[in-house]
């Protein structure tokens, strides 16, 4: 396992309790994901590294789904929970908002574009 793959794997374990415990897997490997669709990386306003309830997240990066996942996973682990990715719904996942744990899980797929 490469250092990058190990970092992504550890992020998934930290960020997704269900995934780490071998529970539900949100993404069906047999259903392709369109990584080139538009997406926004959004950050929630925070206080003491916690999301502030009642506030609206703001866009910090606009690009493709793959680019937003890469941007998110490059953030410091202590801050990563303050972010979400918003994109078009696809058959491979449940809705348009992807959590950091969801992003880490997608990044580990065999078909995730490297580079």
C-alpha positions in Angstrom: 0.0 0.0 0.0 1.4 3.4 -1.0 1.7 6.2 1.5 -1.1 8.1 -0.2 -3.4 5.0 -0.2 -2.6 4.5 3.5 -3.4 8.1 4.3 -6.7 7.8 2.5 -7.5 4.5 4.2 -6.7 6.0 7.7 -8.9 9.0 6.9 -11.8 6.7 6.0 -11.4 4.9 9.3 -11.3 8.1 11.3 -14.1 9.8 9.4 -16.6 7.0 8.9 -17.5 5.0 12.0 -19.8 2.7 9.9 -17.1 2.1 7.4 -14.4 1.5 10.0 -16.5 -1.1 11.8 -17.2 -3.0 8.6 -20.8 -1.7 8.5 -22.6 -0.2 5.6 -20.7 0.8 2.5 -22.4 3.7 0.8 -20.9 3.1 -2.7 -21.6 0.2 -4.9 -18.4 -0.8 -6.7 -20.3 -2.2 -9.6 -21.9 1.2 -10.4 -19.5 3.7 -12.0 -19.1 7.2 -10.7 -18.8 10.2 -13.0 -15.8 11.9 -11.5 -15.8 14.8 -14.0 -19.2 16.2 -12.9 -19.2 19.7 -11.3 -18.8 19.8 -7.5 -18.3 22.3 -4.7 -16.2 21.8 -1.6 -18.0 23.7 1.2 -16.8 24.6 4.6 -19.0 25.0 7.6 -18.5 28.0 9.9 -16.9 26.7 13.0 -16.1 27.6 16.6 -13.4 25.6 18.4 -13.1 23.2 15.4 -16.9 22.3 15.6 -19.6 23.2 13.1 -21.7 26.1 14.2 -25.4 25.1 14.2 -27.7 27.3 12.2 -25.0 28.6 9.9 -24.7 28.0 6.2 -21.6 26.4 4.6 -19.7 28.5 2.0 -17.8 27.4 -1.1 -14.0 27.1 -0.8 -13.4 25.3 -4.0 -15.3 24.7 -7.2 -14.2 22.0 -9.7 -14.9 18.4 -10.6 -15.9 15.7 -8.1 -12.5 14.2 -8.3 -10.7 17.5 -7.7 -13.0 18.3 -4.7 -12.2 14.9 -3.2 -8.5 15.5 -3.6 -8.8 19.0 -2.1 -10.7 17.7 0.8 -8.3 14.9 1.6 -5.4 17.4 1.5 -6.9 19.3 4.5 -5.5 18.8 8.0 -7.3 15.9 9.7 -8.4 18.1 12.6 -10.3 20.3 10.2 -11.6 17.8 7.7 -14.9 17.3 9.5 -15.8 20.9 8.8 -16.2 20.2 5.0 -18.7 18.6 2.7 -18.8 18.1 -1.1 -21.9 19.0 -3.0 -22.4 17.4 -6.4 -25.0 16.0 -8.7 -26.7 12.8 -7.3 -25.5 9.6 -9.0 -26.8 6.0 -8.9 -23.6 5.0 -7.0 -24.4 7.1 -3.9 -27.4 8.2 -1.9 -27.6 11.9 -2.4 -25.9 15.2 -3.5 -23.9 15.8 -0.3 -20.8 13.8 0.4 -19.2 13.8 3.9 -15.5 13.5 4.4 -15.9 9.8 5.2 -17.8 9.4 1.9 -15.1 11.2 0.0 -12.4 9.0 1.6 -14.3 5.9 0.7 -14.7 7.1 -3.0 -11.0 7.9 -3.2 -10.2 4.3 -2.3 -12.2 2.9 -5.3 -10.2 1.2 -8.0 -11.7 3.5 -10.6 -10.9 6.8 -8.8 -8.7 8.9 -11.1 -5.1 9.2 -9.8 -3.2 12.3 -10.5 
